Amino acid sequence: MTQPPPGFDRTLLLRDGRRVWVRPLTPRDAPELGEAIRTADPETLRRRFCGSAPRVTPQLLERLTVLDYERRFALVARCSEGPGVAVARYEATGKRMAEVAIAVAPEWRRVGLASALLHMLGLAALERGFDRFTAVYSADNRPVAELLDYARGRRVIAEGVAEAEVQLRDHPEAPASSFSFFQRNP
């Protein structure tokens, strides 16, 4: 099994003053992730999966939590008192492109958590040779649309489904240190 990469464990201070601990997702998170999918509110599931959630099986949980941290990378955010409150992931869909997905518990939305997780995923992706993120989501999912607007994403909407693409650098040939949206904190 591949070990989680160093450098992604950190505490984030959110806009409302709460803190979350972020670290790479690992197989030990599988039981809690399965429970989160099973008990998530219907609106969260509809927004995340563009419909109903997949059936939670051992195979699904293995697929979601056994990662190579190169072509498949995920982070989990936990509140200091215990449970996970968000999961963010990317999965390669091409040589330099990866699909991104973020799910945040309702009570943790609108405080900068999704933006911070997208930023961290962008840095991880750039370090691993990716230069674009794509996303497929329900066209009426305003929070995701706003997040992708923030990231200067381009989107196409057809039949209630939106597809977006975000360039991780202004120019594909630019070195990782010169990108504009995903900048490292000093």
Solvent accessible surface area in square Angstrom, and as a share of the most:
residue,aa,sasa,rsa
1,M,166,0.74
2,T,65,0.38
3,Q,128,0.57
4,P,48,0.30
5,P,22,0.14
6,P,125,0.79
7,G,56,0.54
8,F,14,0.06
9,D,84,0.43
10,R,81,0.29
11,T,79,0.46
12,L,29,0.15
13,L,112,0.56
14,L,10,0.05
15,R,178,0.65
16,D,74,0.38
17,G,48,0.46
18,R,79,0.29
19,R,137,0.50
20,V,2,0.01
21,W,102,0.36
22,V,0,0.00
23,R,15,0.05
24,P,5,0.03
25,L,1,0.01
26,T,10,0.06
27,P,43,0.27
28,R,168,0.61
29,D,8,0.04
30,A,18,0.14
31,P,94,0.59
32,E,60,0.27
33,L,20,0.10
34,G,0,0.00
35,E,86,0.38
36,A,53,0.41
37,I,17,0.08
38,R,137,0.50
39,T,93,0.54
40,A,31,0.24
41,D,51,0.26
42,P,111,0.70
43,E,72,0.32
44,T,17,0.10
45,L,31,0.15
46,R,81,0.30
47,R,58,0.21
48,R,75,0.28
49,F,63,0.26
50,C,54,0.32
51,G,29,0.28
52,S,101,0.65
53,A,28,0.22
54,P,53,0.33
55,R,198,0.72
56,V,29,0.16
57,T,24,0.14
58,P,106,0.67
59,Q,130,0.58
60,L,37,0.19
61,L,22,0.11
62,E,105,0.47
63,R,121,0.44
64,L,31,0.15
65,T,1,0.01
66,V,59,0.34
67,L,8,0.04
68,D,55,0.28
69,Y,8,0.03
70,E,90,0.41
71,R,115,0.42
72,R,37,0.14
73,F,0,0.00
74,A,0,0.00
75,L,0,0.00
76,V,7,0.04
77,A,0,0.00
78,R,43,0.16
79,C,14,0.08
80,S,92,0.59
81,E,148,0.66
82,G,30,0.29
83,P,77,0.48
84,G,29,0.28
85,V,10,0.05
86,A,5,0.04
87,V,28,0.16
88,A,0,0.00
89,R,23,0.09
90,Y,2,0.01
91,E,51,0.23
92,A,18,0.14
93,T,78,0.45
94,G,23,0.22
95,K,179,0.76
96,R,90,0.33
97,M,47,0.21
98,A,0,0.00
99,E,67,0.30
100,V,12,0.07
101,A,22,0.17
102,I,34,0.17
103,A,35,0.27
104,V,14,0.08
105,A,27,0.21
106,P,66,0.42
107,E,113,0.51
108,W,20,0.07
109,R,65,0.24
110,R,155,0.56
111,V,15,0.09
112,G,18,0.18
113,L,2,0.01
114,A,30,0.23
115,S,34,0.22
116,A,27,0.21
117,L,0,0.00
118,L,2,0.01
119,H,36,0.16
120,M,4,0.02
121,L,0,0.00
122,G,0,0.00
123,L,12,0.06
124,A,0,0.00
125,A,0,0.00
126,L,7,0.04
127,E,85,0.38
128,R,49,0.18
129,G,31,0.30
130,F,4,0.02
131,D,8,0.04
132,R,70,0.25
133,F,1,0.01
134,T,29,0.17
135,A,8,0.06
136,V,72,0.41
137,Y,9,0.03
138,S,12,0.08
139,A,28,0.21
140,D,86,0.44
141,N,5,0.03
142,R,123,0.45
143,P,41,0.26
144,V,39,0.22
145,A,3,0.02
146,E,65,0.29
147,L,24,0.12
148,L,6,0.03
149,D,68,0.35
150,Y,133,0.51
151,A,2,0.02
152,R,145,0.53
153,G,16,0.16
154,R,153,0.56
155,R,77,0.28
156,V,108,0.62
157,I,99,0.50
158,A,63,0.49
159,E,178,0.80
160,G,46,0.44
161,V,58,0.33
162,A,0,0.00
163,E,103,0.46
164,A,6,0.04
165,E,38,0.17
166,V,2,0.01
167,Q,69,0.31
168,L,1,0.00
169,R,24,0.09
170,D,86,0.44
171,H,119,0.53
172,P,67,0.42
173,E,152,0.68
174,A,17,0.14
175,P,88,0.55
176,A,39,0.30
177,S,107,0.69
178,S,60,0.39
179,F,14,0.06
180,S,34,0.22
181,F,26,0.11
182,F,0,0.00
183,Q,102,0.45
184,R,142,0.52
185,N,118,0.61
186,P,180,1.13
